[in-house]
Amino acid sequence: MTPPDAVGQLGAIHTQLGAICRAAGDFERALYYFRESIRLEEARGNLYAAAQARGSVAITLMQVGRLADARQYAEAALRGFQAYGAGAADDVQKTLALIAAIAKAATA
């Protein structure tokens, strides 16, 4: 029911669908929705929301044990948040903690 040119709404919808699928344990579908959210948010120039979606991909990949891929997405999310300076300081800290958790899981 959402028009195809409502990119902002579609990006948010895909993020929520990804979160629902991840909570239900459907990780592959969650990854699809999160990646689609990244694509849509980048298309409309909302790089902050794209960084948030990359963080969601990283968390999902970590949950399924794809740690190298998770780290790449987390690092990309970190770069995205760092571009926003002090306004995204909390997101930077959370993403650094995610990267540390991924590194710890990789050595376990």
C-alpha distances in whole Angstrom, upper triangle without the diagonal:
4,6,9,12,10,13,14,11,10,14,14,12,14,17,16,15,18,20,19,20,23,24,24,26,24,25,24,20,21,22,20,17,20,21,17,17,21,20,17,19,22,20,20,23,22,25,26,22,23,26,25,23,26,28,25,26,29,29,28,30,33,32,32,35,34,36,37,33,33,35,34,31,32,35,32,30,33,34,31,32,35,34,33,37,38,34,33,36,35,32,35,37,35,34,38,38,35,37,40,39,38,41,43,41,42,46,46
4,6,8,7,9,10,8,7,11,11,9,12,15,14,14,17,19,19,20,23,24,24,26,24,24,23,20,20,21,18,15,18,19,15,14,18,17,14,16,18,17,16,19,19,22,22,19,20,23,22,20,23,25,23,24,27,28,26,28,31,31,31,34,33,35,35,31,31,33,32,28,30,32,29,27,30,31,27,28,32,30,30,33,34,31,30,33,32,29,32,34,32,31,35,36,33,35,38,37,36,39,41,39,40,44,44
4,5,5,8,11,9,8,12,13,12,14,17,17,17,19,22,22,22,25,27,27,29,26,26,25,22,22,23,20,17,19,19,16,15,18,16,13,15,18,15,15,18,19,22,23,20,20,24,23,21,24,27,25,25,29,29,28,30,33,33,33,36,34,36,36,32,32,34,32,29,31,33,29,28,31,31,28,29,32,31,30,34,35,32,31,34,33,31,33,36,34,33,36,37,35,36,40,39,38,41,43,41,42,46,46
4,6,7,10,9,8,11,13,12,13,16,17,17,18,21,22,22,24,26,27,28,25,25,23,20,20,21,17,15,17,17,13,13,16,13,11,13,15,13,13,16,17,20,21,18,18,22,22,20,22,25,23,23,27,28,26,28,31,31,31,34,32,34,34,30,30,32,30,26,29,30,27,26,29,29,26,27,30,29,28,32,34,31,30,33,33,30,32,35,33,31,35,36,33,34,38,37,36,39,41,39,40,44,44
4,5,9,9,9,11,13,13,14,17,18,19,20,23,24,24,26,28,29,30,28,27,26,23,22,22,20,17,18,18,14,14,16,13,10,12,14,11,10,14,15,18,20,17,18,21,21,20,22,25,24,24,27,29,28,29,32,33,33,35,33,35,34,31,30,32,30,27,29,30,26,25,28,28,24,26,29,27,26,30,32,29,28,32,32,29,31,34,32,31,34,36,33,35,38,38,36,39,42,40,41,44,45
4,6,6,6,9,10,11,12,14,16,16,18,20,21,22,24,26,27,28,26,26,25,22,21,21,19,16,17,17,14,12,15,13,10,11,13,11,10,13,13,17,18,15,16,20,19,18,21,23,22,23,26,27,26,28,31,31,32,34,32,34,34,30,29,31,29,26,27,29,25,24,27,27,23,24,27,25,25,28,30,26,26,29,29,26,29,31,30,29,32,34,31,33,36,36,35,38,40,39,39,43,44
4,5,5,6,9,10,10,12,14,15,16,18,20,21,22,24,25,27,24,24,22,20,19,19,16,14,14,14,11,9,11,10,6,7,10,8,7,10,10,13,15,12,12,16,16,15,17,20,19,19,23,24,23,25,28,28,29,31,29,30,30,26,26,27,25,22,24,25,22,20,23,23,19,21,24,22,22,25,27,24,23,27,26,23,26,29,27,26,29,30,28,29,33,33,31,34,37,36,36,40,40
4,5,5,6,9,10,11,13,14,16,17,19,20,21,23,25,26,24,23,23,20,19,19,17,14,14,14,12,9,11,11,7,7,10,9,7,10,8,12,12,10,11,15,14,13,16,18,18,19,22,23,23,25,27,27,29,31,29,30,30,26,25,27,25,21,22,24,21,19,22,22,18,19,22,20,19,23,24,21,20,24,23,21,23,26,24,23,27,28,26,28,31,31,30,33,35,34,35,39,39
4,5,5,6,9,10,11,12,14,16,17,18,20,21,23,24,23,22,22,19,18,18,17,13,14,15,12,10,13,13,9,10,13,12,11,13,12,15,15,12,13,17,15,14,18,19,18,19,22,23,22,25,27,27,28,31,29,30,31,27,26,28,27,23,24,26,23,21,24,24,20,21,25,23,22,26,27,23,22,26,25,22,25,27,25,25,28,29,27,29,32,31,31,34,36,35,36,39,40
4,5,5,6,9,10,10,12,14,15,16,18,20,21,22,20,20,19,16,15,16,13,10,11,12,9,7,11,10,7,9,12,11,11,14,12,15,15,12,13,16,15,13,16,18,16,17,21,21,20,22,25,25,26,28,27,28,29,25,24,26,25,21,23,25,22,20,23,24,20,21,25,24,23,27,28,25,23,27,25,23,25,28,25,24,28,29,26,28,31,30,29,33,35,33,34,38,38
4,5,5,6,9,10,11,13,14,15,17,19,20,21,19,18,18,15,13,14,12,9,9,10,7,5,7,8,5,6,9,10,9,11,10,12,12,8,9,12,11,9,12,15,13,14,17,18,18,20,22,23,24,26,24,25,25,22,21,23,21,18,19,21,18,16,19,20,17,18,21,20,20,23,25,22,20,23,22,19,21,24,22,21,24,25,23,24,28,27,26,29,31,30,31,34,35
4,5,5,6,9,10,11,12,14,15,17,19,20,19,18,18,16,13,14,14,10,10,12,10,7,10,11,9,8,12,13,12,14,11,13,12,9,10,13,11,10,13,14,13,14,18,18,17,20,22,22,23,26,25,26,26,23,21,23,22,19,19,22,19,17,20,21,17,18,21,21,20,23,24,21,19,22,21,18,21,23,21,20,24,24,22,24,27,26,26,29,31,30,31,34,35
4,5,5,6,9,10,11,12,14,15,17,18,17,17,17,14,12,14,13,9,10,12,10,8,12,13,10,11,15,15,14,17,14,16,16,12,13,16,14,12,15,16,14,15,19,18,17,20,23,22,23,26,25,26,27,24,22,25,24,20,21,24,22,19,23,24,21,21,25,24,23,27,27,24,22,25,24,21,24,26,23,22,26,26,24,26,29,28,27,31,32,30,32,35,35
4,5,5,6,9,10,10,12,14,15,16,14,14,14,11,9,10,9,5,6,9,7,5,9,10,9,10,13,14,14,16,14,15,15,11,11,14,12,9,13,14,12,12,16,16,15,17,20,19,20,23,22,23,24,20,19,22,21,17,19,21,19,17,21,22,19,20,24,23,23,26,27,25,22,25,23,20,23,25,22,21,25,25,22,24,27,26,24,28,30,28,29,32,33
4,5,5,6,9,10,11,12,14,15,14,13,14,11,9,10,10,6,5,9,8,6,9,11,10,10,13,15,15,16,13,14,13,9,10,12,9,7,10,11,8,10,13,13,12,15,17,17,18,21,20,21,22,19,17,20,19,15,16,19,17,15,18,20,17,17,21,21,21,24,24,22,19,22,20,17,19,21,18,17,21,21,19,21,24,22,22,25,27,25,26,30,30
4,5,5,6,9,10,11,12,14,13,13,15,12,9,12,12,8,9,12,11,9,12,15,13,13,17,18,18,19,16,17,16,12,13,15,12,10,13,14,11,13,16,15,14,17,19,18,19,22,22,23,25,22,19,22,22,18,19,22,20,18,21,23,20,20,24,24,23,26,26,23,21,23,21,18,22,23,20,19,23,23,20,23,25,24,23,27,28,26,28,31,31
4,5,5,6,9,10,11,12,11,11,12,9,7,10,10,6,8,11,10,10,13,15,14,15,18,19,19,21,19,19,19,15,15,17,14,12,15,15,12,13,16,15,13,16,19,17,18,21,21,23,24,21,19,22,22,19,20,23,22,19,23,25,22,22,26,27,26,29,30,27,24,26,24,21,24,25,22,21,25,25,22,24,27,25,24,28,29,26,28,31,31
4,5,5,6,9,10,10,9,8,9,7,4,7,7,5,5,9,9,9,11,14,14,14,17,18,19,20,18,18,17,14,13,15,12,9,12,12,8,9,12,11,9,12,15,14,15,18,17,19,20,17,16,19,19,15,17,20,18,17,20,22,20,20,24,25,24,27,28,25,23,25,22,19,22,23,19,19,22,22,18,21,23,21,20,24,25,23,24,28,27
4,6,5,6,9,10,10,9,12,10,7,9,11,9,8,12,13,11,14,16,16,16,19,21,21,22,19,19,17,14,15,15,12,10,12,12,8,10,12,11,9,13,14,13,15,18,18,19,21,19,16,19,20,16,17,20,19,17,20,22,20,20,24,25,24,27,27,24,21,23,20,18,21,21,18,17,21,20,17,20,22,20,19,23,24,22,24,27,26
4,5,5,6,9,9,10,12,10,8,11,12,10,11,14,15,14,17,19,18,19,22,23,23,25,22,22,21,17,18,19,16,14,16,15,12,13,16,14,12,15,17,15,16,19,20,22,24,21,19,22,23,20,20,24,23,21,24,26,24,24,27,28,28,30,30,28,25,27,24,21,24,25,21,21,24,23,20,23,25,23,22,26,26,24,26,29,28
4,5,5,6,5,7,8,6,5,9,10,9,10,13,14,14,16,18,18,19,22,23,24,25,23,23,22,19,18,19,17,14,16,16,12,12,15,13,10,13,15,13,13,17,17,20,22,19,18,21,22,19,20,23,22,21,24,26,24,25,28,29,29,31,32,30,27,28,26,23,25,26,22,22,25,24,20,23,25,22,21,25,26,23,25,28,27
4,5,5,5,5,8,8,5,8,11,10,10,13,15,14,16,19,19,20,22,24,25,26,23,22,21,18,18,18,15,13,14,13,9,10,12,10,7,10,12,9,10,14,15,17,19,17,15,18,19,16,17,21,20,19,21,24,23,23,26,28,27,30,30,28,25,26,23,21,23,23,19,19,22,20,17,19,21,18,18,21,22,19,21,24,23
4,5,8,9,12,11,9,12,14,13,13,16,18,17,19,22,22,22,25,27,27,28,25,25,23,20,20,20,17,15,17,15,12,13,15,12,10,13,14,11,13,16,18,19,22,20,17,21,22,19,19,23,23,21,23,26,25,25,28,30,29,31,31,29,26,27,24,21,24,24,20,20,23,21,18,21,23,19,19,23,23,20,23,26,24
4,6,8,11,10,9,13,14,14,15,18,19,19,21,23,23,24,27,28,29,30,27,27,26,23,23,23,20,18,19,18,15,15,17,14,12,15,16,13,13,17,19,21,23,21,19,23,24,22,22,26,26,24,26,29,28,28,31,33,32,34,35,32,29,30,27,25,27,27,23,23,26,24,21,24,25,22,22,25,25,22,25,27,26
4,6,9,9,9,11,13,14,14,17,18,19,21,23,24,24,27,28,29,30,28,27,26,23,22,22,20,18,18,17,14,14,15,13,10,12,13,10,10,14,15,18,20,19,17,21,22,20,20,24,24,23,25,28,27,27,31,32,32,34,35,33,29,30,27,25,27,27,23,22,25,23,20,22,24,20,19,23,23,20,21,24,23
4,6,6,6,9,10,11,12,14,16,17,19,20,21,23,25,26,27,29,26,26,25,22,21,22,20,17,17,17,14,13,15,13,10,12,14,11,10,14,15,18,20,18,17,20,21,19,20,24,23,22,25,28,26,27,30,32,32,34,35,33,30,31,28,26,27,28,24,23,26,25,21,23,25,22,20,24,24,21,23,26,25
4,5,5,6,9,10,10,12,14,15,16,18,20,21,22,24,26,27,25,24,23,20,19,19,17,14,14,14,11,10,12,10,7,8,11,8,8,11,11,14,16,14,13,17,18,15,17,20,20,19,22,24,23,24,27,29,29,32,32,31,27,28,26,23,25,25,22,20,23,22,18,20,22,19,17,21,21,18,19,23,22
4,5,5,6,9,10,11,12,14,15,17,18,20,21,23,25,26,24,23,23,21,19,19,18,15,15,16,13,10,13,13,9,9,13,11,9,13,12,15,17,14,14,17,17,15,18,21,20,20,23,25,24,25,28,29,30,32,34,32,29,30,28,25,26,27,24,22,25,24,20,21,24,21,19,22,23,20,21,24,24
4,5,5,6,9,10,11,12,14,15,17,18,20,21,23,24,23,22,22,19,18,19,18,14,15,16,13,11,14,14,10,12,15,14,13,16,15,18,20,16,16,20,19,17,19,22,21,20,24,25,24,25,28,29,30,32,34,31,28,30,28,25,27,28,24,23,26,25,22,23,26,23,21,25,26,23,24,28,27
4,5,5,6,9,10,11,12,14,15,16,18,20,21,22,20,20,19,16,15,16,14,11,12,13,9,8,11,11,8,10,13,12,12,15,14,16,18,15,14,17,17,15,16,19,18,17,21,22,21,22,25,26,26,29,30,28,25,26,24,21,23,24,21,19,22,22,18,20,23,20,19,22,24,21,22,26,25
4,5,5,6,8,10,11,12,14,15,16,18,20,21,19,18,18,16,14,14,13,10,10,11,8,6,9,10,7,8,11,11,11,13,12,14,15,12,11,15,14,12,14,17,16,15,18,20,19,20,23,24,25,28,29,27,24,26,24,20,22,23,20,18,21,21,17,18,21,19,17,21,22,20,20,24,24
4,6,5,6,9,10,11,12,14,16,17,19,20,19,18,19,16,14,16,15,11,12,14,11,9,13,14,11,12,15,15,14,17,15,18,18,14,14,18,17,14,17,19,17,17,21,22,20,22,25,25,26,29,31,29,26,28,26,23,24,26,23,21,24,24,21,22,25,23,21,24,26,23,24,28,28
4,5,5,6,9,10,10,12,14,15,17,18,17,17,17,14,12,14,13,9,11,13,10,9,13,14,11,13,16,16,16,19,17,19,20,17,16,19,18,15,17,20,18,16,20,21,19,21,24,24,24,27,29,27,24,26,24,21,23,25,22,20,24,24,20,22,25,23,22,25,27,25,25,29,29
4,5,5,6,9,10,10,12,14,16,16,14,14,14,11,9,11,9,6,7,9,7,6,10,11,9,11,14,14,15,17,16,17,18,14,13,16,15,11,13,16,14,13,16,18,16,17,20,21,21,24,25,23,20,23,21,17,19,21,18,16,20,20,17,18,22,20,19,22,24,22,23,27,27
4,5,5,6,9,10,11,12,15,15,14,13,14,12,9,11,11,7,8,11,9,7,11,13,11,12,15,16,16,18,15,17,17,13,13,15,14,11,13,15,13,12,16,17,15,17,20,20,21,24,26,24,21,24,23,19,20,22,20,18,21,22,18,19,22,22,19,22,25,23,23,27,28
4,5,5,6,9,10,11,13,14,13,14,15,12,10,13,13,9,10,13,12,11,14,16,14,15,19,19,19,21,19,21,21,17,17,19,17,14,17,19,16,15,19,19,17,19,22,22,22,26,28,25,23,26,25,21,23,25,23,20,24,25,22,22,26,25,23,26,28,27,27,31,31
4,5,5,6,8,10,11,12,11,11,12,8,7,10,10,7,9,12,10,10,14,15,14,16,19,19,20,22,20,21,21,18,17,19,17,14,16,18,15,13,17,17,15,16,20,19,19,23,24,22,20,22,21,18,20,22,20,18,22,23,20,21,25,24,22,26,28,26,27,31,31
4,6,5,6,8,10,10,9,9,10,8,5,8,8,6,7,10,10,9,12,14,14,15,18,19,20,21,19,20,19,16,15,16,14,11,13,15,11,11,14,14,12,14,17,16,17,20,22,20,18,21,20,17,18,21,19,17,20,21,19,19,23,23,21,24,26,25,25,29,30
4,6,5,6,9,10,10,10,12,10,8,11,12,10,10,14,14,13,15,18,17,18,21,22,22,24,21,22,21,17,18,19,17,14,16,17,14,14,17,17,14,17,19,18,19,23,25,23,21,24,24,20,21,24,22,20,23,25,22,22,26,26,24,27,29,28,28,32,33
4,5,5,7,9,9,10,12,10,8,12,13,10,12,15,15,15,18,20,19,20,23,24,24,26,24,25,24,21,20,22,20,17,19,20,16,15,19,18,15,17,20,19,19,23,25,23,21,24,24,21,22,25,23,21,25,26,24,25,28,28,26,29,32,31,31,34,35
4,5,5,6,5,7,8,6,5,9,10,9,11,14,14,14,17,19,19,20,23,24,25,26,24,24,24,21,20,21,19,15,17,18,14,13,16,16,12,14,17,16,16,19,21,19,17,21,21,17,19,22,21,19,22,24,22,23,26,26,25,28,30,30,30,33,35
4,5,5,6,6,9,8,6,9,12,11,11,14,15,15,17,20,20,21,23,25,26,27,24,24,23,20,20,20,18,15,17,17,13,13,16,14,11,14,16,14,15,19,21,19,18,21,21,18,19,23,22,19,22,24,22,23,26,27,25,27,30,30,30,33,35
4,6,8,9,12,11,10,13,15,14,15,18,18,18,20,23,23,23,26,28,28,29,27,27,26,23,23,24,21,18,20,20,17,16,19,18,15,17,20,17,18,22,24,22,21,24,25,22,23,26,25,23,26,28,26,26,30,30,29,31,34,33,33,37,38
4,6,8,11,10,10,13,15,14,16,19,19,19,22,24,24,25,28,29,30,31,29,29,28,25,25,25,23,20,21,22,18,17,20,18,15,17,19,17,17,21,23,20,20,23,24,21,22,26,25,23,26,28,27,27,31,31,30,32,35,35,35,38,40
4,6,9,9,9,11,13,14,15,17,18,19,21,23,24,25,27,29,30,31,28,28,27,24,23,24,21,18,20,19,16,15,17,15,12,14,16,13,13,17,20,17,17,20,21,19,20,23,23,21,24,26,25,25,29,29,28,30,33,33,33,36,38
4,5,6,6,9,10,11,13,15,16,17,19,20,21,23,25,26,28,29,27,26,26,23,22,22,20,17,17,18,15,13,15,14,10,12,14,12,12,15,17,15,14,17,18,15,17,20,20,18,21,23,22,23,26,27,26,28,31,31,31,34,36
4,5,5,6,9,10,10,12,14,15,16,18,20,21,22,24,26,27,24,24,23,20,19,19,17,14,14,14,11,10,12,10,7,8,11,9,9,13,16,14,12,15,16,13,14,18,17,15,18,21,19,20,23,24,23,25,28,28,28,31,33
4,5,5,6,9,10,11,13,14,15,17,19,20,21,23,25,26,24,23,23,20,18,18,17,14,13,14,11,9,10,10,6,6,10,9,8,11,13,11,9,12,13,10,11,15,14,13,16,18,17,18,21,22,22,24,26,27,27,30,32
4,5,5,6,9,10,11,12,14,15,17,18,20,21,23,24,23,22,22,20,18,18,17,14,14,15,12,10,12,13,9,9,13,12,12,15,16,14,12,15,14,11,14,16,15,14,17,19,17,19,22,22,22,24,26,26,27,30,31
4,5,5,6,9,10,10,12,14,15,16,18,20,21,22,20,20,20,17,15,16,14,11,12,13,10,8,11,11,8,10,13,12,13,16,18,16,13,16,16,13,14,17,16,14,17,19,17,17,21,21,20,23,25,25,25,29,30
4,5,5,6,9,10,10,12,14,15,16,19,20,21,19,18,18,15,13,13,12,9,9,10,7,4,7,8,5,6,10,10,11,13,15,14,11,13,13,9,10,13,12,10,13,15,13,14,17,18,17,20,22,22,23,26,27
4,5,5,6,9,10,11,13,14,15,17,19,20,19,18,19,16,14,14,14,10,10,12,10,7,9,11,9,8,12,13,12,15,16,14,11,13,12,8,11,13,11,10,13,14,12,14,17,17,17,20,22,21,22,26,26
4,5,5,6,9,10,11,12,14,15,17,18,17,17,17,14,12,14,13,9,10,12,10,8,11,13,11,11,15,15,16,18,20,18,15,17,16,12,14,16,14,12,15,16,14,15,19,18,17,20,22,21,22,25,26
4,5,5,6,9,10,10,12,14,16,16,14,14,14,11,9,10,9,6,7,9,7,5,9,11,9,10,14,14,15,18,20,18,15,17,16,12,13,15,13,10,13,15,12,12,16,16,14,17,20,19,19,23,24
4,5,5,6,9,10,11,12,15,15,14,13,14,12,9,10,10,7,5,9,8,6,8,11,10,10,13,15,15,17,18,17,13,15,13,10,11,12,9,7,11,11,8,10,13,13,12,15,17,16,17,21,22
4,5,5,6,9,10,11,13,14,13,13,15,12,9,12,12,9,9,12,12,9,12,15,13,13,17,18,18,20,21,20,16,18,16,12,14,15,12,10,14,14,10,12,15,14,13,17,18,17,18,22,22
4,5,5,6,8,10,11,12,11,11,12,9,7,10,10,7,8,11,11,9,13,15,14,15,18,19,20,22,24,22,19,20,18,15,16,17,14,12,15,15,12,13,16,14,13,16,18,16,17,20,21
4,5,5,6,9,10,10,9,8,10,7,4,7,8,5,5,9,9,9,11,13,14,14,17,19,20,21,23,22,18,19,17,14,14,15,12,10,12,12,8,9,12,11,9,12,14,13,13,17,18
4,6,5,6,9,10,10,9,12,10,7,9,11,9,8,12,13,11,13,16,16,16,19,21,21,23,23,22,19,19,17,14,15,15,12,10,12,11,8,10,12,10,9,13,14,12,14,17,17
4,5,5,7,9,9,10,12,10,8,11,13,10,11,14,15,14,16,19,18,19,22,23,24,26,27,25,22,22,20,17,18,19,15,14,16,15,11,13,15,13,11,15,16,14,15,18,18
4,5,5,6,5,7,9,7,5,9,10,9,10,13,14,14,16,18,18,19,22,24,25,26,28,27,23,24,22,19,19,19,16,14,16,15,12,12,14,12,10,13,14,12,12,16,16
4,5,5,6,5,9,8,5,8,11,10,10,13,15,14,16,19,19,20,22,24,25,26,27,27,23,23,21,18,18,18,15,13,14,13,9,10,12,9,7,10,11,8,9,13,13
4,6,8,9,12,11,9,12,14,13,13,17,18,17,19,22,22,22,24,27,27,29,29,28,25,25,22,20,20,20,17,15,17,15,12,13,14,11,10,13,13,10,12,15,14
4,6,8,11,11,9,13,15,14,15,18,19,19,21,23,24,24,27,29,30,31,32,31,27,28,26,23,23,23,20,18,20,18,15,15,17,14,12,15,15,11,12,16,15
4,5,9,9,8,11,13,14,14,17,18,19,20,23,24,24,26,28,30,31,32,31,28,28,26,23,23,22,20,18,19,17,14,14,15,12,9,12,12,9,9,12,11
4,6,6,6,9,10,11,12,14,16,16,18,20,21,22,24,26,28,29,31,30,27,27,25,22,22,22,20,17,18,17,14,13,15,13,10,12,13,10,9,13,14
4,5,5,6,9,10,10,12,14,15,16,18,20,21,22,24,26,27,28,28,25,24,23,20,19,19,17,15,15,14,11,10,11,10,6,8,10,8,6,10,11
4,5,5,6,9,10,11,13,14,15,17,19,20,21,23,25,26,28,28,25,25,24,21,20,20,18,15,15,16,13,11,13,12,8,9,12,11,8,12,14
4,5,5,6,9,10,11,12,14,16,17,19,20,22,24,25,27,27,23,24,23,20,19,20,18,15,16,16,13,11,14,14,10,12,15,13,11,15,17
4,5,5,6,9,10,10,12,14,15,16,18,20,22,23,25,24,21,21,20,17,16,17,14,11,13,13,9,8,11,10,7,10,12,11,10,14,15
4,5,5,6,8,10,10,12,14,15,16,18,20,21,23,23,19,19,19,16,14,15,14,10,10,11,9,6,9,10,6,8,11,11,10,13,15
4,5,5,6,9,10,11,12,14,15,17,19,21,23,23,19,20,20,16,15,17,15,12,12,14,11,9,13,13,10,11,15,14,13,16,19
4,5,5,6,9,10,10,12,14,16,18,19,21,21,17,18,18,14,14,15,14,10,12,14,11,9,13,13,11,13,16,15,15,18,20
4,5,5,6,9,10,10,12,14,16,17,19,18,15,15,15,11,10,12,10,7,8,10,7,6,10,11,9,11,14,14,14,17,19
4,5,5,6,9,10,10,13,15,16,18,18,15,15,15,12,10,12,12,8,8,11,9,7,11,13,11,12,15,16,15,18,20
4,5,5,6,9,10,11,13,15,18,18,14,15,16,13,11,14,13,10,11,14,12,11,14,16,14,15,19,19,18,21,23
4,5,5,6,9,10,12,13,15,15,11,13,13,9,9,11,10,7,10,12,10,10,14,15,14,16,19,19,19,22,24
4,5,5,6,9,10,11,13,13,10,10,11,8,6,9,9,6,7,11,10,9,12,14,14,15,18,19,19,21,23
4,5,5,6,9,10,13,14,11,12,14,11,9,12,13,10,11,14,13,12,15,17,17,17,21,22,21,24,26
4,6,5,7,10,13,12,9,12,13,10,9,13,13,10,12,15,15,14,17,19,18,20,23,23,23,26,28
4,5,6,7,9,9,6,8,9,7,6,10,10,9,11,14,13,14,16,18,18,20,22,23,24,26,28
4,5,5,8,9,7,8,10,9,6,10,12,10,11,14,15,14,17,19,19,20,23,24,24,26,29
4,6,9,9,8,10,13,11,10,14,15,13,15,18,18,18,20,22,22,23,26,27,27,30,32
4,7,6,6,8,11,10,10,13,14,14,15,18,19,19,21,23,23,25,27,28,29,31,33
4,5,6,7,10,10,9,12,14,14,15,18,19,19,21,23,24,25,27,29,29,31,33
4,5,5,8,10,9,11,14,14,15,17,19,19,21,23,24,25,27,29,30,32,33
4,6,8,9,10,12,13,14,16,18,19,20,22,24,25,26,28,29,31,32,34
4,6,5,6,9,10,11,12,14,15,16,18,20,21,23,24,26,27,29,30
4,5,5,6,9,10,11,12,14,15,17,18,20,21,23,24,26,27,29
4,5,5,6,9,10,11,12,14,15,17,18,20,21,23,24,26,27
4,5,5,6,8,10,10,12,14,15,16,18,20,21,22,25,26
4,6,5,6,9,10,10,12,14,15,16,18,20,21,23,24
4,5,5,6,9,10,11,12,14,15,16,18,20,21,23
4,5,5,6,9,10,10,12,14,15,16,18,20,21
4,5,5,6,9,10,10,12,14,15,16,19,20
4,5,5,6,9,10,11,12,14,15,17,19
4,5,5,6,9,10,10,12,14,16,16
4,5,5,6,9,10,10,12,14,15
4,5,5,6,9,10,11,13,14
4,5,5,6,9,10,11,12
4,5,5,6,9,10,11
4,5,5,6,9,10
4,5,5,7,9
4,5,5,6
4,5,5
4,6
4
